[in-house]
Amino acid sequence: MSLQSLVRFMITLLVFAIAVFLGYTLWNHYMYAPWTRDGRVRAKVINIAPDVSGIVTDVLVGDNEIVHRGDVLFHIDQARFRYALDQAEAQVALRKSELDMRNQQAARRAQLEGSVISAESREDAGAQARQALANYQGALAARDVARLNLTRSEVRAPVDGYVTNLNLYPGDYAAAGVARLALIDSHSYWVYGYFEETKLPHVHVGDRAEVRLLAGGDVITGHVESIARGISDRDNPAGSTLLADVNPVFTWVRLAQRVPVRIHLDDVPDGQLLAAGTTCTVTVIPSGSDSRHRTPDRSDSQQGAARAQLQAR
């Protein structure tokens, strides 16, 4: 073999070895490194429901508008609640005058001698005074409820956030306890990364995480806050008798299940737009890792291969 042929053979062999090494490294990274493209931005969605029923008279916010805690979102017709409060105030005045009268009667009869008034009449006067006091306290409570209903006719934002998918207009009827407006808490964003179960051994609570939105922008840093401890078993649901309904069909190709991992966002760059439901890539940097993208060692690969063989059996 000539020297030129030997050089060509060695170069081809070197290129082949590099390709095999890169393929093996990429395969390990794809299969076992703690990263996933299946990430979702999540946030607390507060369903705003009025505490009283009535016709909506004013809607003071717009769709996708940012609001602050305590801002009025919409008004419910307050005339009925004002009338109810006036009626409750009148009832308090009535019960107060009755209480004063009963107290005076009980005091006068208590000062009379036994030869003038019987003990029974004296006791009845005291009982009537106590009954008038109870009626007065009930009237005060009814007035407080009427005042509260009037206050609750102004529906306010419980948190800072964004009004989303607004579908409420003046003239609509709002029923108590029925949500009419969605508000996204602007301080509650987090990310759920759905990691394959083969990658979970490299994910631990407290590990640093990097989030890259599909929409682009700067990298968002965070850390692993928690790992879900269970997911639904679609193949073996519970039967109507609460016994296991085991699927008799076994598929030879078993896909790794995905387990939700909650990522707390530590530092969101200024100007970065976060929208609940959007997609992102989540990369977890294991504790003690010096590289940004750690590739599992040989023992990890052997353990993964053993698990795959057990699943195939």
LINPE-V21394 format. One record per pair of residues at least 24 apart in sequence whose ideal C-beta (glycine too) atoms are under 8 Angstrom apart, sorted by the first residue. I is the first residue (numbers start at 1). J is the second residue. Records with the same first field share a line. If there is no record, write none. Layout:
I = J / J
This chain:
25 = 295
28 = 295 / 296 / 300 / 301
29 = 293 / 295
31 = 198 / 304
32 = 198 / 199 / 202 / 295 / 296 / 300 / 301 / 304
33 = 199 / 202 / 293 / 294 / 295 / 296
34 = 195 / 199 / 202 / 203 / 207 / 283 / 284 / 286 / 294
35 = 199 / 281 / 282 / 283 / 284 / 293
36 = 193 / 194 / 195 / 196 / 199 / 258 / 281 / 282
37 = 279 / 281
38 = 193 / 194 / 258 / 279
39 = 191 / 192 / 193 / 194 / 211 / 263 / 279 / 280 / 281 / 282
40 = 191 / 192 / 194 / 277 / 278 / 279 / 280
41 = 189 / 190 / 191 / 213 / 274 / 275 / 276 / 277 / 278 / 279 / 280
42 = 189 / 190 / 191 / 192 / 276 / 277
43 = 184 / 185 / 188 / 189 / 190 / 274 / 276
44 = 159 / 184 / 185 / 188
45 = 164 / 182 / 183 / 184 / 185 / 276
46 = 158 / 159 / 161 / 182 / 183 / 184 / 185
47 = 179 / 181 / 182
48 = 73 / 155 / 157 / 158 / 179 / 180 / 181 / 182 / 183
49 = 176 / 177 / 178 / 179 / 180
50 = 76 / 152 / 153 / 155 / 174 / 175 / 176 / 177 / 178 / 180
51 = 149 / 152 / 176 / 177
52 = 76 / 81 / 149 / 152 / 153 / 176
53 = 173 / 174 / 175 / 176
54 = 80 / 81 / 153 / 173 / 174
55 = 171 / 172 / 173 / 174
56 = 168 / 169 / 170 / 171 / 172 / 173 / 174 / 180
57 = 170
58 = 170
59 = 166 / 168 / 169 / 170
61 = 163 / 166
62 = 163 / 166
63 = 163 / 164 / 165 / 166
64 = 162 / 163 / 164 / 166
65 = 162 / 163
66 = 160 / 161 / 162 / 163 / 186
67 = 157 / 160 / 161 / 162 / 163 / 183
68 = 157 / 160
69 = 157 / 158 / 159 / 160
70 = 156 / 157
71 = 156 / 157
72 = 154 / 155 / 156
73 = 155 / 156 / 157 / 163 / 181 / 183
74 = 155 / 168 / 174 / 180 / 181
75 = 153 / 154 / 155
76 = 153 / 154 / 155 / 174
77 = 153
78 = 150 / 153 / 154
81 = 146 / 149 / 150 / 153
82 = 150
84 = 146 / 149 / 150
85 = 143 / 146 / 147 / 149 / 150
87 = 146
88 = 139 / 142 / 143 / 145 / 146 / 147
89 = 143
91 = 139 / 142 / 143
92 = 136 / 139 / 140 / 142 / 143
94 = 139
95 = 132 / 135 / 136 / 138 / 139
96 = 136 / 139
98 = 132 / 135 / 136
99 = 129 / 132 / 133 / 135 / 136
101 = 132
102 = 128 / 129 / 131 / 132
103 = 129 / 132
105 = 129
155 = 181
157 = 183
158 = 183
159 = 183 / 185 / 186 / 187 / 188
160 = 185 / 186 / 187
161 = 185 / 186
162 = 186
184 = 276
189 = 265 / 268 / 274 / 276
190 = 225 / 262 / 263 / 264 / 265
191 = 222 / 262 / 263 / 265 / 280 / 282
192 = 260 / 261 / 262 / 263
193 = 260 / 261 / 263 / 282 / 284
194 = 258 / 259 / 260 / 261
195 = 258 / 259 / 261 / 282 / 284
196 = 256 / 257 / 258 / 259
197 = 256 / 257 / 258 / 259
198 = 256 / 304 / 307
200 = 227 / 259
201 = 300
202 = 284 / 286 / 294 / 296 / 300
203 = 227 / 261 / 284 / 286
204 = 286 / 287
206 = 287
207 = 284 / 285 / 286 / 287
208 = 284 / 285 / 287
209 = 263 / 282 / 283 / 284 / 285
210 = 282 / 283 / 285 / 292
211 = 263 / 265 / 280 / 281 / 282
212 = 280 / 281 / 283
213 = 272 / 278 / 279 / 280
214 = 278 / 279 / 280 / 281
215 = 273 / 278
217 = 269 / 272 / 273
218 = 269 / 272
220 = 265 / 267 / 268 / 269 / 272
221 = 265 / 266 / 267
222 = 263 / 264 / 265 / 266 / 267
223 = 263 / 264 / 266
224 = 261 / 262 / 263 / 264 / 284
225 = 262 / 263 / 264
226 = 261 / 262
227 = 259 / 260 / 261 / 262
228 = 259 / 260 / 261 / 262
231 = 257 / 258 / 259 / 260
252 = 312
254 = 311 / 312
